[in-house]
Amino acid sequence: MTAKPSSVPLRRILLAEDDESMRGFLVKALQKANYDVVAFENGEDAFERLKREPFTLLLTDIVMPKMDGIELARRASEIDPALKIMFITGFAAVVLNSDNAPPKDARVLSKPFHLKDLVREVDRLLET
């Protein structure tokens, strides 16, 4: 299990994005906004890290190899119900499939988006 959510720094993000260039852009933008970001290229590796240490936000693509973002979010929510979740995807319709429903209160940011919009949405989500 992870540390209690209240002991987690308020700016710690676990990022799962399979596109290497997109992942790099996201990490740079979030770090510039003073977030601590740990990034992985697939959901399986991200989940393994989440099992060992706490995060404030899971920021994940939906369509990825090994473990998709929705499955990652479900498993992450079981470990830490207080974990905030945001999906970034070019396939927003995938989220709407009732057989593959994301955890409640998850946010979706559809690609393409401006990095400023991403940071603004992350800021908003972590303020709540």
N, CA, C and O atoms as a Tinker XYZ file with bonds, in Angstrom:
   512  protein
     1  N      0.831000   -1.187000    0.000000    73     2
     2  CA     0.000000    0.000000    0.000000    64     1     3
     3  C      0.874000    1.247000    0.000000    63     2     4     5
     4  O      2.077000    1.191000    0.254000    81     3
     5  N      0.241000    2.360000   -0.289000    73     3     6
     6  CA     0.980000    3.621000   -0.353000    64     5     7
     7  C      0.807000    4.394000    0.939000    63     6     8     9
     8  O      0.012000    4.024000    1.803000    81     7
     9  N      1.558000    5.464000    1.054000    73     7    10
    10  CA     1.418000    6.350000    2.209000    64     9    11
    11  C      0.039000    6.985000    2.202000    63    10    12    13
    12  O     -0.643000    7.016000    1.178000    81    11
    13  N     -0.357000    7.485000    3.347000    73    11    14
    14  CA    -1.650000    8.147000    3.429000    64    13    15
    15  C     -1.669000    9.342000    2.477000    63    14    16    17
    16  O     -0.683000   10.075000    2.399000    81    15
    17  N     -2.792000    9.558000    1.738000    73    15    18
    18  CA    -2.858000   10.672000    0.801000    64    17    19
    19  C     -2.532000   12.018000    1.424000    63    18    20    21
    20  O     -1.964000   12.881000    0.754000    81    19
    21  N     -2.873000   12.218000    2.677000    73    19    22
    22  CA    -2.616000   13.509000    3.316000    64    21    23
    23  C     -1.129000   13.787000    3.466000    63    22    24    25
    24  O     -0.733000   14.942000    3.622000    81    23
    25  N     -0.293000   12.745000    3.421000    73    23    26
    26  CA     1.143000   12.937000    3.563000    64    25    27
    27  C      1.836000   13.143000    2.217000    63    26    28    29
    28  O      3.052000   13.329000    2.172000    81    27
    29  N      1.089000   13.113000    1.140000    73    27    30
    30  CA     1.637000   13.283000   -0.197000    64    29    31
    31  C      1.758000   14.771000   -0.522000    63    30    32    33
    32  O      0.826000   15.536000   -0.278000    81    31
    33  N      2.907000   15.186000   -1.075000    73    31    34
    34  CA     2.994000   16.584000   -1.515000    64    33    35
    35  C      1.868000   16.879000   -2.503000    63    34    36    37
    36  O      1.507000   16.017000   -3.304000    81    35
    37  N      1.322000   18.070000   -2.454000    73    35    38
    38  CA     0.178000   18.411000   -3.274000    64    37    39
    39  C      0.477000   18.501000   -4.764000    63    38    40    41
    40  O     -0.451000   18.690000   -5.551000    81    39
    41  N      1.713000   18.377000   -5.176000    73    39    42
    42  CA     2.065000   18.605000   -6.563000    64    41    43
    43  C      2.781000   17.402000   -7.175000    63    42    44    45
    44  O      3.696000   17.588000   -7.976000    81    43
    45  N      2.400000   16.199000   -6.829000    73    43    46
    46  CA     3.070000   14.987000   -7.300000    64    45    47
    47  C      2.199000   14.280000   -8.338000    63    46    48    49
    48  O      1.077000   13.871000   -8.038000    81    47
    49  N      2.722000   14.135000   -9.568000    73    47    50
    50  CA     1.944000   13.585000  -10.675000    64    49    51
    51  C      2.594000   12.320000  -11.229000    63    50    52    53
    52  O      3.800000   12.276000  -11.475000    81    51
    53  N      1.769000   11.297000  -11.419000    73    51    54
    54  CA     2.182000   10.077000  -12.116000    64    53    55
    55  C      1.612000   10.179000  -13.521000    63    54    56    57
    56  O      0.396000   10.246000  -13.700000    81    55
    57  N      2.491000   10.189000  -14.522000    73    55    58
    58  CA     2.094000   10.345000  -15.918000    64    57    59
    59  C      2.314000    9.036000  -16.671000    63    58    60    61
    60  O      3.387000    8.439000  -16.591000    81    59
    61  N      1.292000    8.596000  -17.401000    73    59    62
    62  CA     1.403000    7.434000  -18.276000    64    61    63
    63  C      0.985000    7.869000  -19.681000    63    62    64    65
    64  O     -0.180000    8.183000  -19.925000    81    63
    65  N      1.948000    7.883000  -20.591000    73    63    66
    66  CA     1.719000    8.320000  -21.981000    64    65    67
    67  C      2.668000    7.539000  -22.874000    63    66    68    69
    68  O      3.883000    7.595000  -22.683000    81    67
    69  N      2.126000    6.808000  -23.851000    73    67    70
    70  CA     2.976000    5.955000  -24.678000    64    69    71
    71  C      3.713000    6.697000  -25.788000    63    70    72    73
    72  O      4.711000    6.189000  -26.300000    81    71
    73  N      3.254000    7.866000  -26.167000    73    71    74
    74  CA     3.929000    8.640000  -27.203000    64    73    75
    75  C      5.106000    9.391000  -26.576000    63    74    76    77
    76  O      4.919000   10.275000  -25.740000    81    75
    77  N      6.318000    9.025000  -26.994000    73    75    78
    78  CA     7.526000    9.568000  -26.364000    64    77    79
    79  C      7.623000   11.090000  -26.450000    63    78    80    81
    80  O      7.941000   11.742000  -25.456000    81    79
    81  N      7.353000   11.662000  -27.621000    73    79    82
    82  CA     7.465000   13.113000  -27.750000    64    81    83
    83  C      6.389000   13.825000  -26.929000    63    82    84    85
    84  O      6.670000   14.840000  -26.292000    81    83
    85  N      5.169000   13.305000  -26.940000    73    83    86
    86  CA     4.089000   13.890000  -26.134000    64    85    87
    87  C      4.438000   13.805000  -24.649000    63    86    88    89
    88  O      4.249000   14.764000  -23.902000    81    87
    89  N      4.941000   12.662000  -24.238000    73    87    90
    90  CA     5.328000   12.480000  -22.833000    64    89    91
    91  C      6.381000   13.519000  -22.433000    63    90    92    93
    92  O      6.295000   14.102000  -21.353000    81    91
    93  N      7.362000   13.750000  -23.289000    73    91    94
    94  CA     8.397000   14.737000  -23.011000    64    93    95
    95  C      7.840000   16.143000  -22.878000    63    94    96    97
    96  O      8.220000   16.884000  -21.972000    81    95
    97  N      6.925000   16.514000  -23.793000    73    95    98
    98  CA     6.298000   17.838000  -23.725000    64    97    99
    99  C      5.502000   18.000000  -22.435000    63    98   100   101
   100  O      5.572000   19.041000  -21.782000    81    99
   101  N      4.751000   16.973000  -22.075000    73    99   102
   102  CA     3.929000   17.043000  -20.872000    64   101   103
   103  C      4.789000   17.176000  -19.621000    63   102   104   105
   104  O      4.497000   17.989000  -18.744000    81   103
   105  N      5.843000   16.382000  -19.542000    73   103   106
   106  CA     6.734000   16.453000  -18.380000    64   105   107
   107  C      7.328000   17.848000  -18.254000    63   106   108   109
   108  O      7.329000   18.425000  -17.166000    81   107
   109  N      7.835000   18.397000  -19.354000    73   107   110
   110  CA     8.450000   19.727000  -19.312000    64   109   111
   111  C      7.452000   20.799000  -18.886000    63   110   112   113
   112  O      7.771000   21.654000  -18.060000    81   111
   113  N      6.247000   20.755000  -19.448000    73   111   114
   114  CA     5.232000   21.760000  -19.109000    64   113   115
   115  C      4.836000   21.676000  -17.640000    63   114   116   117
   116  O      4.698000   22.702000  -16.974000    81   115
   117  N      4.655000   20.476000  -17.138000    73   115   118
   118  CA     4.239000   20.305000  -15.745000    64   117   119
   119  C      5.368000   20.636000  -14.770000    63   118   120   121
   120  O      5.124000   21.210000  -13.709000    81   119
   121  N      6.595000   20.279000  -15.124000    73   119   122
   122  CA     7.720000   20.630000  -14.263000    64   121   123
   123  C      7.918000   22.146000  -14.227000    63   122   124   125
   124  O      8.242000   22.709000  -13.181000    81   123
   125  N      7.722000   22.797000  -15.363000    73   123   126
   126  CA     7.835000   24.262000  -15.423000    64   125   127
   127  C      6.790000   24.910000  -14.509000    63   126   128   129
   128  O      7.016000   25.997000  -13.978000    81   127
   129  N      5.646000   24.238000  -14.330000    73   127   130
   130  CA     4.583000   24.732000  -13.446000    64   129   131
   131  C      4.790000   24.246000  -12.005000    63   130   132   133
   132  O      3.878000   24.309000  -11.180000    81   131
   133  N      6.002000   23.763000  -11.719000    73   131   134
   134  CA     6.399000   23.336000  -10.371000    64   133   135
   135  C      5.741000   22.054000   -9.874000    63   134   136   137
   136  O      5.550000   21.873000   -8.671000    81   135
   137  N      5.397000   21.171000  -10.799000    73   135   138
   138  CA     4.898000   19.858000  -10.409000    64   137   139
   139  C      6.044000   18.860000  -10.422000    63   138   140   141
   140  O      6.953000   18.951000  -11.247000    81   139
   141  N      5.993000   17.913000   -9.504000    73   139   142
   142  CA     6.928000   16.797000   -9.473000    64   141   143
   143  C      6.287000   15.705000  -10.331000    63   142   144   145
   144  O      5.223000   15.192000   -9.982000    81   143
   145  N      6.921000   15.347000  -11.445000    73   143   146
   146  CA     6.328000   14.410000  -12.403000    64   145   147
   147  C      7.195000   13.168000  -12.551000    63   146   148   149
   148  O      8.407000   13.261000  -12.747000    81   147
   149  N      6.556000   12.004000  -12.453000    73   147   150
   150  CA     7.211000   10.733000  -12.724000    64   149   151
   151  C      6.456000   10.134000  -13.908000    63   150   152   153
   152  O      5.249000    9.904000  -13.831000    81   151
   153  N      7.183000    9.879000  -15.016000    73   151   154
   154  CA     6.517000    9.481000  -16.265000    64   153   155
   155  C      6.893000    8.072000  -16.705000    63   154   156   157
   156  O      8.017000    7.609000  -16.510000    81   155
   157  N      5.900000    7.405000  -17.313000    73   155   158
   158  CA     6.090000    6.058000  -17.843000    64   157   159
   159  C      5.447000    5.953000  -19.216000    63   158   160   161
   160  O      4.537000    6.713000  -19.550000    81   159
   161  N      5.936000    4.992000  -20.014000    73   159   162
   162  CA     5.435000    4.816000  -21.367000    64   161   163
   163  C      4.253000    3.863000  -21.464000    63   162   164   165
   164  O      3.705000    3.674000  -22.550000    81   163
   165  N      3.850000    3.259000  -20.350000    73   163   166
   166  CA     2.683000    2.375000  -20.384000    64   165   167
   167  C      2.059000    2.291000  -18.992000    63   166   168   169
   168  O      2.675000    2.644000  -17.987000    81   167
   169  N      0.834000    1.816000  -18.971000    73   167   170
   170  CA     0.092000    1.740000  -17.726000    64   169   171
   171  C      0.627000    0.718000  -16.749000    63   170   172   173
   172  O      0.548000    0.916000  -15.536000    81   171
   173  N      1.167000   -0.364000  -17.256000    73   171   174
   174  CA     1.676000   -1.423000  -16.386000    64   173   175
   175  C      2.846000   -0.919000  -15.531000    63   174   176   177
   176  O      2.874000   -1.136000  -14.319000    81   175
   177  N      3.803000   -0.249000  -16.164000    73   175   178
   178  CA     4.954000    0.277000  -15.427000    64   177   179
   179  C      4.522000    1.379000  -14.455000    63   178   180   181
   180  O      5.028000    1.454000  -13.335000    81   179
   181  N      3.600000    2.220000  -14.876000    73   179   182
   182  CA     3.100000    3.282000  -14.003000    64   181   183
   183  C      2.427000    2.686000  -12.766000    63   182   184   185
   184  O      2.616000    3.175000  -11.652000    81   183
   185  N      1.641000    1.627000  -12.970000    73   183   186
   186  CA     0.945000    0.996000  -11.855000    64   185   187
   187  C      1.940000    0.392000  -10.860000    63   186   188   189
   188  O      1.740000    0.484000   -9.649000    81   187
   189  N      2.999000   -0.219000  -11.365000    73   187   190
   190  CA     4.008000   -0.789000  -10.474000    64   189   191
   191  C      4.612000    0.290000   -9.584000    63   190   192   193
   192  O      4.847000    0.050000   -8.399000    81   191
   193  N      4.864000    1.464000  -10.131000    73   191   194
   194  CA     5.416000    2.569000   -9.345000    64   193   195
   195  C      4.395000    3.060000   -8.325000    63   194   196   197
   196  O      4.748000    3.349000   -7.182000    81   195
   197  N      3.138000    3.155000   -8.732000    73   195   198
   198  CA     2.072000    3.622000   -7.841000    64   197   199
   199  C      1.912000    2.691000   -6.640000    63   198   200   201
   200  O      1.556000    3.144000   -5.553000    81   199
   201  N      2.164000    1.419000   -6.822000    73   199   202
   202  CA     2.062000    0.477000   -5.709000    64   201   203
   203  C      3.131000    0.740000   -4.653000    63   202   204   205
   204  O      2.968000    0.360000   -3.493000    81   203
   205  N      4.225000    1.389000   -5.053000    73   203   206
   206  CA     5.351000    1.616000   -4.138000    64   205   207
   207  C      5.372000    3.000000   -3.502000    63   206   208   209
   208  O      5.934000    3.169000   -2.420000    81   207
   209  N      4.767000    3.997000   -4.158000    73   207   210
   210  CA     4.812000    5.347000   -3.603000    64   209   211
   211  C      3.573000    6.147000   -3.977000    63   210   212   213
   212  O      2.933000    5.875000   -4.993000    81   211
   213  N      3.236000    7.131000   -3.157000    73   211   214
   214  CA     1.997000    7.893000   -3.361000    64   213   215
   215  C      2.136000    9.037000   -4.366000    63   214   216   217
   216  O      3.214000    9.600000   -4.553000    81   215
   217  N      1.021000    9.357000   -5.001000    73   215   218
   218  CA     0.926000   10.474000   -5.930000    64   217   219
   219  C     -0.369000   11.224000   -5.653000    63   218   220   221
   220  O     -1.294000   10.686000   -5.045000    81   219
   221  N     -0.421000   12.467000   -6.105000    73   219   222
   222  CA    -1.609000   13.291000   -5.936000    64   221   223
   223  C     -2.540000   13.141000   -7.126000    63   222   224   225
   224  O     -3.763000   13.164000   -6.982000    81   223
   225  N     -1.935000   12.985000   -8.330000    73   223   226
   226  CA    -2.699000   12.937000   -9.568000    64   225   227
   227  C     -2.153000   11.862000  -10.491000    63   226   228   229
   228  O     -0.941000   11.716000  -10.652000    81   227
   229  N     -3.066000   11.113000  -11.096000    73   227   230
   230  CA    -2.727000   10.205000  -12.183000    64   229   231
   231  C     -3.171000   10.880000  -13.464000    63   230   232   233
   232  O     -4.360000   11.131000  -13.662000    81   231
   233  N     -2.220000   11.174000  -14.332000    73   231   234
   234  CA    -2.487000   11.777000  -15.630000    64   233   235
   235  C     -2.140000   10.717000  -16.653000    63   234   236   237
   236  O     -0.972000   10.358000  -16.802000    81   235
   237  N     -3.147000   10.208000  -17.367000    73   235   238
   238  CA    -2.907000    9.067000  -18.232000    64   237   239
   239  C     -3.618000    9.163000  -19.571000    63   238   240   241
   240  O     -4.746000    9.644000  -19.675000    81   239
   241  N     -2.917000    8.689000  -20.587000    73   239   242
   242  CA    -3.524000    8.490000  -21.884000    64   241   243
   243  C     -4.481000    7.304000  -21.719000    63   242   244   245
   244  O     -4.321000    6.513000  -20.789000    81   243
   245  N     -5.455000    7.172000  -22.594000    73   243   246
   246  CA    -6.376000    6.042000  -22.499000    64   245   247
   247  C     -5.861000    4.853000  -23.301000    63   246   248   249
   248  O     -5.806000    3.733000  -22.793000    81   247
   249  N     -5.490000    5.095000  -24.539000    73   247   250
   250  CA    -5.069000    4.007000  -25.419000    64   249   251
   251  C     -3.555000    3.843000  -25.317000    63   250   252   253
   252  O     -2.791000    4.671000  -25.814000    81   251
   253  N     -3.131000    2.746000  -24.656000    73   251   254
   254  CA    -1.711000    2.452000  -24.458000    64   253   255
   255  C     -1.506000    0.944000  -24.489000    63   254   256   257
   256  O     -2.440000    0.179000  -24.249000    81   255
   257  N     -0.277000    0.518000  -24.785000    73   255   258
   258  CA     0.016000   -0.914000  -24.733000    64   257   259
   259  C      0.132000   -1.406000  -23.292000    63   258   260   261
   260  O      0.289000   -0.615000  -22.361000    81   259
   261  N      0.054000   -2.705000  -23.127000    73   259   262
   262  CA     0.198000   -3.423000  -21.848000    64   261   263
   263  C     -0.985000   -3.240000  -20.909000    63   262   264   265
   264  O     -1.602000   -4.224000  -20.503000    81   263
   265  N     -1.315000   -1.998000  -20.556000    73   263   266
   266  CA    -2.483000   -1.715000  -19.713000    64   265   267
   267  C     -3.015000   -0.360000  -20.139000    63   266   268   269
   268  O     -2.291000    0.635000  -20.102000    81   267
   269  N     -4.292000   -0.316000  -20.547000    73   267   270
   270  CA    -4.839000    0.972000  -20.986000    64   269   271
   271  C     -5.078000    1.894000  -19.791000    63   270   272   273
   272  O     -5.050000    1.465000  -18.638000    81   271
   273  N     -5.309000    3.154000  -20.093000    73   271   274
   274  CA    -5.453000    4.155000  -19.049000    64   273   275
   275  C     -6.648000    3.956000  -18.140000    63   274   276   277
   276  O     -6.587000    4.285000  -16.956000    81   275
   277  N     -7.733000    3.424000  -18.676000    73   275   278
   278  CA    -8.922000    3.211000  -17.839000    64   277   279
   279  C     -8.673000    2.099000  -16.828000    63   278   280   281
   280  O     -9.051000    2.222000  -15.663000    81   279
   281  N     -8.045000    1.026000  -17.262000    73   279   282
   282  CA    -7.706000   -0.057000  -16.329000    64   281   283
   283  C     -6.701000    0.443000  -15.290000    63   282   284   285
   284  O     -6.815000    0.123000  -14.106000    81   283
   285  N     -5.729000    1.221000  -15.731000    73   283   286
   286  CA    -4.757000    1.810000  -14.803000    64   285   287
   287  C     -5.480000    2.661000  -13.768000    63   286   288   289
   288  O     -5.191000    2.560000  -12.576000    81   287
   289  N     -6.408000    3.491000  -14.203000    73   287   290
   290  CA    -7.151000    4.356000  -13.284000    64   289   291
   291  C     -7.988000    3.545000  -12.298000    63   290   292   293
   292  O     -8.057000    3.887000  -11.118000    81   291
   293  N     -8.620000    2.479000  -12.770000    73   291   294
   294  CA    -9.415000    1.630000  -11.871000    64   293   295
   295  C     -8.541000    1.021000  -10.780000    63   294   296   297
   296  O     -8.875000    1.070000   -9.597000    81   295
   297  N     -7.417000    0.448000  -11.199000    73   295   298
   298  CA    -6.518000   -0.183000  -10.230000    64   297   299
   299  C     -5.916000    0.842000   -9.278000    63   298   300   301
   300  O     -5.778000    0.587000   -8.081000    81   299
   301  N     -5.560000    2.002000   -9.820000    73   299   302
   302  CA    -4.992000    3.068000   -8.992000    64   301   303
   303  C     -5.996000    3.531000   -7.940000    63   302   304   305
   304  O     -5.620000    3.795000   -6.798000    81   303
   305  N     -7.268000    3.632000   -8.318000    73   303   306
   306  CA    -8.321000    4.057000   -7.387000    64   305   307
   307  C     -8.517000    3.052000   -6.263000    63   306   308   309
   308  O     -8.890000    3.428000   -5.152000    81   307
   309  N     -8.270000    1.786000   -6.539000    73   307   310
   310  CA    -8.375000    0.761000   -5.502000    64   309   311
   311  C     -7.270000    0.929000   -4.467000    63   310   312   313
   312  O     -7.493000    0.730000   -3.273000    81   311
   313  N     -6.087000    1.293000   -4.924000    73   311   314
   314  CA    -4.959000    1.504000   -4.018000    64   313   315
   315  C     -5.132000    2.797000   -3.226000    63   314   316   317
   316  O     -4.905000    2.824000   -2.016000    81   315
   317  N     -5.535000    3.868000   -3.911000    73   315   318
   318  CA    -5.672000    5.184000   -3.276000    64   317   319
   319  C     -6.954000    5.856000   -3.764000    63   318   320   321
   320  O     -6.942000    6.533000   -4.792000    81   319
   321  N     -8.059000    5.677000   -3.039000    73   319   322
   322  CA    -9.332000    6.268000   -3.456000    64   321   323
   323  C     -9.302000    7.801000   -3.547000    63   322   324   325
   324  O    -10.144000    8.386000   -4.228000    81   323
   325  N     -8.357000    8.453000   -2.882000    73   323   326
   326  CA    -8.271000    9.913000   -2.919000    64   325   327
   327  C     -7.469000   10.423000   -4.120000    63   326   328   329
   328  O     -7.410000   11.630000   -4.352000    81   327
   329  N     -6.863000    9.533000   -4.871000    73   327   330
   330  CA    -6.051000    9.926000   -6.026000    64   329   331
   331  C     -6.932000   10.604000   -7.079000    63   330   332   333
   332  O     -7.966000   10.068000   -7.478000    81   331
   333  N     -6.505000   11.790000   -7.521000    73   331   334
   334  CA    -7.218000   12.492000   -8.593000    64   333   335
   335  C     -6.799000   11.851000   -9.911000    63   334   336   337
   336  O     -5.666000   11.393000  -10.059000    81   335
   337  N     -7.737000   11.825000  -10.876000    73   335   338
   338  CA    -7.464000   11.176000  -12.159000    64   337   339
   339  C     -7.869000   12.087000  -13.300000    63   338   340   341
   340  O     -8.956000   12.665000  -13.306000    81   339
   341  N     -6.959000   12.204000  -14.276000    73   339   342
   342  CA    -7.256000   12.948000  -15.492000    64   341   343
   343  C     -6.765000   12.133000  -16.681000    63   342   344   345
   344  O     -5.625000   11.669000  -16.715000    81   343
   345  N     -7.659000   11.970000  -17.658000    73   343   346
   346  CA    -7.311000   11.284000  -18.896000    64   345   347
   347  C     -6.960000   12.313000  -19.955000    63   346   348   349
   348  O     -7.601000   13.359000  -20.055000    81   347
   349  N     -5.945000   12.012000  -20.740000    73   347   350
   350  CA    -5.624000   12.810000  -21.919000    64   349   351
   351  C     -5.731000   11.853000  -23.098000    63   350   352   353
   352  O     -5.076000   10.811000  -23.115000    81   351
   353  N     -6.547000   12.198000  -24.075000    73   351   354
   354  CA    -6.778000   11.245000  -25.154000    64   353   355
   355  C     -7.247000   11.903000  -26.438000    63   354   356   357
   356  O     -7.862000   12.969000  -26.425000    81   355
   357  N     -6.949000   11.256000  -27.524000    73   355   358
   358  CA    -7.478000   11.644000  -28.821000    64   357   359
   359  C     -8.704000   10.812000  -29.147000    63   358   360   361
   360  O     -9.307000   10.974000  -30.209000    81   359
   361  N     -9.075000    9.920000  -28.234000    73   359   362
   362  CA   -10.190000    8.998000  -28.451000    64   361   363
   363  C    -11.224000    9.156000  -27.352000    63   362   364   365
   364  O    -11.498000    8.206000  -26.618000    81   363
   365  N    -11.803000   10.343000  -27.227000    73   363   366
   366  CA   -12.747000   10.637000  -26.141000    64   365   367
   367  C    -13.928000    9.673000  -26.114000    63   366   368   369
   368  O    -14.477000    9.403000  -25.045000    81   367
   369  N    -14.325000    9.153000  -27.263000    73   367   370
   370  CA   -15.468000    8.234000  -27.307000    64   369   371
   371  C    -15.199000    6.965000  -26.512000    63   370   372   373
   372  O    -16.142000    6.337000  -26.030000    81   371
   373  N    -13.945000    6.573000  -26.361000    73   371   374
   374  CA   -13.598000    5.375000  -25.593000    64   373   375
   375  C    -14.069000    5.517000  -24.153000    63   374   376   377
   376  O    -14.536000    4.548000  -23.554000    81   375
   377  N    -13.952000    6.706000  -23.600000    73   375   378
   378  CA   -14.345000    6.949000  -22.210000    64   377   379
   379  C    -15.840000    6.775000  -22.024000    63   378   380   381
   380  O    -16.292000    6.390000  -20.945000    81   379
   381  N    -16.605000    7.053000  -23.056000    73   379   382
   382  CA   -18.053000    7.026000  -22.942000    64   381   383
   383  C    -18.643000    5.626000  -23.017000    63   382   384   385
   384  O    -19.839000    5.460000  -22.775000    81   383
   385  N    -17.864000    4.635000  -23.338000    73   383   386
   386  CA   -18.316000    3.255000  -23.418000    64   385   387
   387  C    -18.636000    2.753000  -22.010000    63   386   388   389
   388  O    -17.752000    2.702000  -21.155000    81   387
   389  N    -19.885000    2.385000  -21.766000    73   387   390
   390  CA   -20.301000    1.992000  -20.417000    64   389   391
   391  C    -19.623000    0.708000  -19.944000    63   390   392   393
   392  O    -19.510000    0.483000  -18.739000    81   391
   393  N    -19.171000   -0.135000  -20.871000    73   391   394
   394  CA   -18.471000   -1.360000  -20.476000    64   393   395
   395  C    -17.058000   -1.069000  -19.996000    63   394   396   397
   396  O    -16.428000   -1.900000  -19.341000    81   395
   397  N    -16.577000    0.093000  -20.319000    73   395   398
   398  CA   -15.197000    0.461000  -20.005000    64   397   399
   399  C    -15.190000    1.804000  -19.274000    63   398   400   401
   400  O    -14.345000    2.659000  -19.539000    81   399
   401  N    -16.127000    1.977000  -18.364000    73   399   402
   402  CA   -16.313000    3.271000  -17.692000    64   401   403
   403  C    -15.134000    3.608000  -16.790000    63   402   404   405
   404  O    -14.628000    2.748000  -16.069000    81   403
   405  N    -14.700000    4.863000  -16.831000    73   403   406
   406  CA   -13.605000    5.291000  -15.962000    64   405   407
   407  C    -14.098000    5.488000  -14.533000    63   406   408   409
   408  O    -15.307000    5.537000  -14.305000    81   407
   409  N    -13.194000    5.601000  -13.572000    73   407   410
   410  CA   -13.611000    5.877000  -12.194000    64   409   411
   411  C    -14.377000    7.194000  -12.119000    63   410   412   413
   412  O    -14.133000    8.114000  -12.900000    81   411
   413  N    -15.300000    7.270000  -11.175000    73   411   414
   414  CA   -16.085000    8.505000  -11.036000    64   413   415
   415  C    -15.164000    9.667000  -10.707000    63   414   416   417
   416  O    -14.091000    9.484000  -10.133000    81   415
   417  N    -15.594000   10.854000  -11.075000    73   415   418
   418  CA   -14.862000   12.097000  -10.850000    64   417   419
   419  C    -13.600000   12.250000  -11.696000    63   418   420   421
   420  O    -12.846000   13.206000  -11.513000    81   419
   421  N    -13.363000   11.318000  -12.619000    73   419   422
   422  CA   -12.203000   11.458000  -13.500000    64   421   423
   423  C    -12.494000   12.548000  -14.524000    63   422   424   425
   424  O    -13.631000   12.698000  -14.972000    81   423
   425  N    -11.484000   13.296000  -14.887000    73   423   426
   426  CA   -11.611000   14.343000  -15.897000    64   425   427
   427  C    -11.000000   13.854000  -17.203000    63   426   428   429
   428  O    -10.135000   12.979000  -17.211000    81   427
   429  N    -11.466000   14.434000  -18.305000    73   427   430
   430  CA   -10.945000   14.076000  -19.625000    64   429   431
   431  C    -10.531000   15.342000  -20.349000    63   430   432   433
   432  O    -11.304000   16.297000  -20.433000    81   431
   433  N     -9.316000   15.353000  -20.872000    73   431   434
   434  CA    -8.821000   16.445000  -21.691000    64   433   435
   435  C     -8.518000   15.847000  -23.061000    63   434   436   437
   436  O     -7.643000   14.991000  -23.193000    81   435
   437  N     -9.241000   16.299000  -24.072000    73   435   438
   438  CA    -9.103000   15.733000  -25.416000    64   437   439
   439  C     -7.956000   16.365000  -26.186000    63   438   440   441
   440  O     -7.767000   17.581000  -26.172000    81   439
   441  N     -7.196000   15.513000  -26.857000    73   439   442
   442  CA    -6.121000   15.977000  -27.740000    64   441   443
   443  C     -6.747000   16.444000  -29.043000    63   442   444   445
   444  O     -7.762000   15.881000  -29.455000    81   443
   445  N     -6.200000   17.427000  -29.698000    73   443   446
   446  CA    -5.026000   18.193000  -29.278000    64   445   447
   447  C     -5.422000   19.261000  -28.262000    63   446   448   449
   448  O     -6.553000   19.746000  -28.268000    81   447
   449  N     -4.493000   19.616000  -27.402000    73   447   450
   450  CA    -4.713000   20.679000  -26.435000    64   449   451
   451  C     -3.422000   21.468000  -26.310000    63   450   452   453
   452  O     -2.342000   20.968000  -26.626000    81   451
   453  N     -3.542000   22.699000  -25.850000    73   451   454
   454  CA    -2.368000   23.540000  -25.621000    64   453   455
   455  C     -1.817000   23.183000  -24.239000    63   454   456   457
   456  O     -2.587000   22.897000  -23.321000    81   455
   457  N     -0.518000   23.197000  -24.089000    73   455   458
   458  CA     0.086000   22.842000  -22.807000    64   457   459
   459  C     -0.380000   23.764000  -21.676000    63   458   460   461
   460  O     -0.477000   23.328000  -20.529000    81   459
   461  N     -0.666000   25.017000  -21.980000    73   459   462
   462  CA    -1.194000   25.934000  -20.965000    64   461   463
   463  C     -2.548000   25.445000  -20.463000    63   462   464   465
   464  O     -2.854000   25.557000  -19.276000    81   463
   465  N     -3.371000   24.894000  -21.386000    73   463   466
   466  CA    -4.676000   24.365000  -20.994000    64   465   467
   467  C     -4.511000   23.155000  -20.072000    63   466   468   469
   468  O     -5.254000   22.996000  -19.104000    81   467
   469  N     -3.542000   22.318000  -20.379000    73   467   470
   470  CA    -3.280000   21.157000  -19.529000    64   469   471
   471  C     -2.913000   21.618000  -18.114000    63   470   472   473
   472  O     -3.490000   21.141000  -17.137000    81   471
   473  N     -1.972000   22.527000  -18.008000    73   471   474
   474  CA    -1.535000   23.000000  -16.695000    64   473   475
   475  C     -2.707000   23.635000  -15.945000    63   474   476   477
   476  O     -2.876000   23.404000  -14.748000    81   475
   477  N     -3.509000   24.429000  -16.642000    73   475   478
   478  CA    -4.672000   25.060000  -16.012000    64   477   479
   479  C     -5.648000   23.994000  -15.483000    63   478   480   481
   480  O     -6.155000   24.116000  -14.367000    81   479
   481  N     -5.906000   22.960000  -16.280000    73   479   482
   482  CA    -6.830000   21.903000  -15.844000    64   481   483
   483  C     -6.259000   21.109000  -14.670000    63   482   484   485
   484  O     -6.998000   20.747000  -13.754000    81   483
   485  N     -4.978000   20.841000  -14.687000    73   483   486
   486  CA    -4.344000   20.139000  -13.568000    64   485   487
   487  C     -4.437000   21.004000  -12.311000    63   486   488   489
   488  O     -4.776000   20.506000  -11.237000    81   487
   489  N     -4.139000   22.292000  -12.444000    73   487   490
   490  CA    -4.262000   23.209000  -11.299000    64   489   491
   491  C     -5.682000   23.177000  -10.726000    63   490   492   493
   492  O     -5.859000   23.089000   -9.511000    81   491
   493  N     -6.671000   23.245000  -11.580000    73   491   494
   494  CA    -8.077000   23.237000  -11.144000    64   493   495
   495  C     -8.419000   21.942000  -10.414000    63   494   496   497
   496  O     -9.042000   21.958000   -9.352000    81   495
   497  N     -8.007000   20.833000  -10.994000    73   495   498
   498  CA    -8.330000   19.533000  -10.415000    64   497   499
   499  C     -7.694000   19.376000   -9.040000    63   498   500   501
   500  O     -8.316000   18.827000   -8.130000    81   499
   501  N     -6.481000   19.842000   -8.882000    73   499   502
   502  CA    -5.798000   19.678000   -7.595000    64   501   503
   503  C     -6.253000   20.689000   -6.556000    63   502   504   505
   504  O     -5.992000   20.509000   -5.366000    81   503
   505  N     -6.922000   21.737000   -6.979000    73   503   506
   506  CA    -7.481000   22.700000   -6.022000    64   505   507
   507  C     -8.739000   22.160000   -5.361000    63   506   508   509
   508  O     -9.087000   22.593000   -4.263000    81   507
   509  N     -9.426000   21.228000   -6.003000    73   507   510
   510  CA   -10.686000   20.705000   -5.447000    64   509   511
   511  C    -10.455000   19.658000   -4.394000    63   510   512
   512  O    -11.412000   19.124000   -3.834000    81   511
